[in-house]
């Protein structure tokens, strides 16, 4: 669960960069920094998902995999933003909202699995 929260925190920072950095060059530099941080956070997230898939109940494993898949989509959108794709910001917002839904579902299922054991 912690890895999914760490990733969500970085997504909040991306949203903050859009809102709090009006200069386009500074915003692009900040987004690139965050993209690198997210890329570095993705490997531990993948490792955690593999552990859940091997050790957890199927419903929890499926929810963890959905978090990983959603994170990949958000990260791809951020990459497109840093490359100047005009529509990427809207896709990022949609993908980030989907990530949060997947994360909430995963946390719910992980807690239920923990309580059941």
N, C-alpha and C positions, 0 to 999 in steps of 0.2 A: 504494500500500500504506500509505503514511504516514497518509493521511486515515482509512483504516479503523481503524488503530491508535489514532489520536487519539479517534475515536468510542468505541472499546472502552474506552479509559481513562476517559472520562466515564461510561460504564455502570458501571465498577468504583466510581466515586465515588458513583453512585446507590445501589449495593448497600451501600457503606460508610455512607451516610446512614441507611439502614434499620437497620443494626446498631449504629451508634455514636451516634445521636441519639435518646435515649429520650423527650424531651419532644415531644409531637405537634405543637405549634405551631412549634417550632424545626425539626423534621424537615420539615414542610410548607414552611417558608421555604427550607430548603436544597434540597429537591427542586425547588422553583420556580426557584431560581437555576440549578440544573443543567439544568433543562428549557430555559431560555433559552440556556445555553451549547451545549446539543445542537442547538437550532434554528439557532444561528449556525454550528455545525460542519457542518450538513447541506448547505448550499449548496456549500462547497468539496468535499465528498464527491461531490455530484451532478456537479460540474464534472469531477472526476477520473474518474468513471465514464464520462462522455461522451468524454473523451480516450481511455480504454481501449477503448471501443466503436468509436471511429473508427480507432485505430491498432493495436490488439492483435488477436491471433488470436480466433476466435469463442469458443473454450472459455474463454479469459480474460475476454472481454467478457461472456459469460453469467454467469460467476462474479462479476464486478464488479457487474453489474446485480442479482444476488441479494443482494449485500451492501447495496446501496442500498435494495432492497425490504424487507429485514429491518430495517434501521435505521429506516425509516419506521414499521414495525409497533411497534418498541420505543418510539419517540418517542410514538406515539399512546397506548400503554399508560401511559406516564409522564404524559401529559396527563390521562388518566382518573384516575390516582392523585391528582393535584393537585386534581381536582374532587370527590374523596371517594368514588369508585366502589369499593365494598368488594371486588369481585373483581379489580380491576385489578392488584393486586400479584402475584397468581398468574399472570395473563396476562403481566405484565412479565417475570417470571422465565422463563417458557417462551419468550417472544419473544427475550429476551436470550441465552438458550442457543442458540436458532436462529441469531441473529446471529453468535455466536462460531463456530458450525459453518460458516456461509457465509464468514466472514472467513478461517478456516483453509483452506477449499477455494480461495478466491481467491488467497491468498498462495502456496499450493502451485502453482496454475496459472500465476501471474505469474512465479514463480521458474523454472518449467519453460520458459516462453516466453522468458525472458531468457537462460537457458542454451542454448536452441536457436538463438538468433540470433547 
